[in-house]
Amino acid sequence: MSLPRITIDPARMDGVPCIRGLRIPVATVVDMVADGMAEPEILAAYPDLEAEDIREALHFAALAVRERELPLVKAG
């Protein structure tokens, strides 16, 4: 899957994955979605973002966790 809106540049933001070379980390966008913010709220908070940026950030996050084994904690 191609994710052209996600950029990783070691010389910018210490190589943190960002949206389209902007100083908006993918993690920030994913956190806002996880916190229950609606797309219009996110776009209002970050006017440089576009709706497709949010979708691609979520795809990037899904790919990132799909590639790793995550430790599970036993309940109780």
C-alpha positions as a Python dict, from the first residue, in 0.01 Angstrom:
ca = {
    (1, 'M'): (0, 0, 0),
    (2, 'S'): (133, 339, -96),
    (3, 'L'): (101, 616, 162),
    (4, 'P'): (218, 930, -18),
    (5, 'R'): (78, 1167, 247),
    (6, 'I'): (302, 1019, 518),
    (7, 'T'): (655, 1153, 515),
    (8, 'I'): (956, 1051, 718),
    (9, 'D'): (1256, 1283, 701),
    (10, 'P'): (1542, 1235, 949),
    (11, 'A'): (1624, 1607, 915),
    (12, 'R'): (1270, 1711, 1013),
    (13, 'M'): (1098, 1633, 1343),
    (14, 'D'): (1376, 1380, 1418),
    (15, 'G'): (1235, 1142, 1159),
    (16, 'V'): (893, 1112, 1321),
    (17, 'P'): (629, 1014, 1062),
    (18, 'C'): (440, 1332, 969),
    (19, 'I'): (161, 1439, 739),
    (20, 'R'): (279, 1568, 398),
    (21, 'G'): (604, 1714, 531),
    (22, 'L'): (413, 1935, 774),
    (23, 'R'): (512, 1943, 1137),
    (24, 'I'): (203, 1743, 1227),
    (25, 'P'): (299, 1395, 1348),
    (26, 'V'): (87, 1099, 1245),
    (27, 'A'): (65, 1008, 1616),
    (28, 'T'): (-102, 1342, 1692),
    (29, 'V'): (-373, 1277, 1434),
    (30, 'V'): (-427, 919, 1553),
    (31, 'D'): (-446, 1038, 1916),
    (32, 'M'): (-716, 1290, 1825),
    (33, 'V'): (-923, 1019, 1657),
    (34, 'A'): (-871, 788, 1956),
    (35, 'D'): (-984, 1067, 2189),
    (36, 'G'): (-1313, 1078, 2001),
    (37, 'M'): (-1260, 1394, 1798),
    (38, 'A'): (-1469, 1405, 1482),
    (39, 'E'): (-1309, 1477, 1146),
    (40, 'P'): (-1446, 1836, 1131),
    (41, 'E'): (-1298, 1908, 1477),
    (42, 'I'): (-956, 1777, 1374),
    (43, 'L'): (-962, 1977, 1052),
    (44, 'A'): (-1059, 2289, 1247),
    (45, 'A'): (-774, 2234, 1496),
    (46, 'Y'): (-522, 2184, 1214),
    (47, 'P'): (-636, 2389, 910),
    (48, 'D'): (-346, 2257, 698),
    (49, 'L'): (-483, 1902, 723),
    (50, 'E'): (-718, 1747, 471),
    (51, 'A'): (-968, 1469, 531),
    (52, 'E'): (-754, 1223, 334),
    (53, 'D'): (-461, 1298, 569),
    (54, 'I'): (-665, 1164, 861),
    (55, 'R'): (-756, 844, 676),
    (56, 'E'): (-399, 786, 567),
    (57, 'A'): (-268, 843, 920),
    (58, 'L'): (-505, 571, 1042),
    (59, 'H'): (-390, 335, 764),
    (60, 'F'): (-27, 403, 858),
    (61, 'A'): (-100, 326, 1225),
    (62, 'A'): (-279, 4, 1132),
    (63, 'L'): (16, -107, 921),
    (64, 'A'): (260, -19, 1198),
    (65, 'V'): (90, -238, 1459),
    (66, 'R'): (16, -517, 1213),
    (67, 'E'): (390, -568, 1163),
    (68, 'R'): (471, -630, 1531),
    (69, 'E'): (379, -873, 1803),
    (70, 'L'): (219, -680, 2085),
    (71, 'P'): (260, -808, 2441),
    (72, 'L'): (-71, -882, 2608),
    (73, 'V'): (-117, -843, 2981),
    (74, 'K'): (-308, -1115, 3165),
    (75, 'A'): (-628, -993, 3321),
    (76, 'G'): (-660, -1027, 3698),
}
